[in-house]
């Protein structure tokens, strides 16, 4: 109806039904009557169009949750919260059990370390948290320091022993198939430098951590002895292995 033309009907003397000419001198098809009808129709269509064009809003739920979930951004660190409370005796028992388990394990067995070290690291992280309320006490602080030193020595011994194992493997491959020289690989040219560096690390570990001498001998000392079977060099405790 926006582009249509509204034609005005002339004022004809037409008598509406049930109406007498005397009471209706003006025609009910008069221009003013049509203009009023058209204006009201346009207004109704405009209101309807506005209602349809307006976006519908979602109704709020009848029972809204009391606690809305917090928005978590990607890459944000997750907070760790616990309500578990350990007594002093519980903390000391866990420290003793962890220290005994790690110390009694064969550090020279690399496969054993591959299987167990991830679980030890998780337990060590947990112990570092629950020990905080009692770390100021002398006994608890001393025991936790021993556990820390234990983990440090284990990592160092593991690194040196892995390097010694790799050097021994390269020496074996350089001798060929069953030591016959067949399909032999290249030799390590600076093997003396590697052996000297491992010997110095062995002496430094013994001097810095005398309480862990059995574990150092079990890993680094035996590793040096095995390497000396394939390449002759000198180190501090070579006489203990009789070759």
Buried (B, 14 or more C-beta within 10 A) or exposed (E): EEEEEEEEEEEEEEEEEEEEEEEEEEBEBBBEEBEEEEEEEEEEEEEEEEEEEEEEEEEEEEEEEEEEEEEEEEEEEEEEEEEEEBEEEEBBEBBEEBBEEBBEBEBBBBEEBEEBBEEBEEBBEBBEEBBEBBEEBEEBEEBBEBBEBBBEBBEBBBEBBBBBBEBBEBBEBBBEEEEEEEEEEEEBEEBEEBBBEBBEBBBEBBEEBEEBEEBBBBBBBBBBBBBBEBBEBEBEBBEEBEE
